[in-house]
Amino acid sequence: GDFLWHIIPYLIANRIMFAFVAWKIPVFRGEQYNLALFPLWIQAVLTVFGGDRLNFNVTPKERQSGIFLKLVQPQMLIVAMLALSCLFGLFALLVHWRHDTMGVAINIFWGLYDIFMLSVIIRAAVYRPHAEAAA
């Protein structure tokens, strides 16, 4: 209960701030990619705090074809762990290992939300344009 009283105003204030700063510019896709690219953010922070020089690799500007699941292995691992934890939470409620239904429900909500947000980068790794769009 105490946690909810603190996190809900924060989340509402965060949404209001995003709406104010973006002002009619859709930012949802950017939020998805920002969360989905967490391995790169972690690598960047570790590089800076480790005192290493930052390298910049130029990425190809033309459309790449193929399946690039190797590039999203950390995201797929997190999605799998989140899915398993949601299932475990439900199972724990069903067999009465846990009795805090609201807490489990909130964690399942956030787990599903994160799965949804991370799915964008996984879908991008296996995207294949339609034949007429590629021509």
C-alpha positions, -999 to +999 in steps of 0.1 A: +000+000+000+027+025+010+046+018-022+015+025-044+009+058-026+044+068-036+048+053-071+014+064-085+019+101-081+054+097-095+040+079-126+013+104-131+038+133-128+061+115-152+033+112-178+023+148-174+059+159-178+063+138-210+031+152-224+042+188-216+077+184-230+067+165-261+037+187-267+016+168-293+046+148-306+040+110-301+068+097-279+055+061-272+078+045-299+108+063-284+099+050-250+097+015-263+131+017-280+146+034-249+136+005-227+144-021-253+180-008-258+189-013-221+219-035-230+235-006-249+228+019-221+244-005-196+274-010-219+278+027-223+277+034-186+302+006-179+325+020-206+324+055-192+329+045-156+356+020-166+376+049-181+376+034-216+372+055-247+339+055-264+339+040-299+314+049-326+307+024-353+289+038-384+258+018-391+247+010-426+220+033-438+204+009-463+178-017-452+194-049-440+177-082-447+178-112-426+170-123-390+190-107-363+179-125-332+215-128-320+214-090-315+184-092-291+194-121-269+194-100-237+159-087-245+147-123-252+162-135-220+144-108-200+111-115-218+114-152-209+123-144-173+094-120-171+069-145-186+081-172-162+078-149-132+043-139-142+033-176-145+050-183-112+031-155-095-002-168-107+008-204-097+018-192-062-016-175-058-034-206-070-016-230-046-018-204-018+019-200-014+012-162-016-018-143-003-009-108-014-031-108-045-027-071-052+011-072-050+012-102-074-013-085-097+008-053-098+040-073-106+022-092-133+009-060-148+045-045-149+059-078-162+034-078-191+040-041-197+077-047-200+072-077-223+051-055-245+077-027-245+105-051-252+086-069-280+092-040-304+129-046-306+124-084-310+099-079-337+123-055-354+150-082-354+129-105-374+111-080-396+108-088-433+091-062-455+064-073-479+075-080-514+058-049-528+072-027-501+108-040-508+106-032-545 
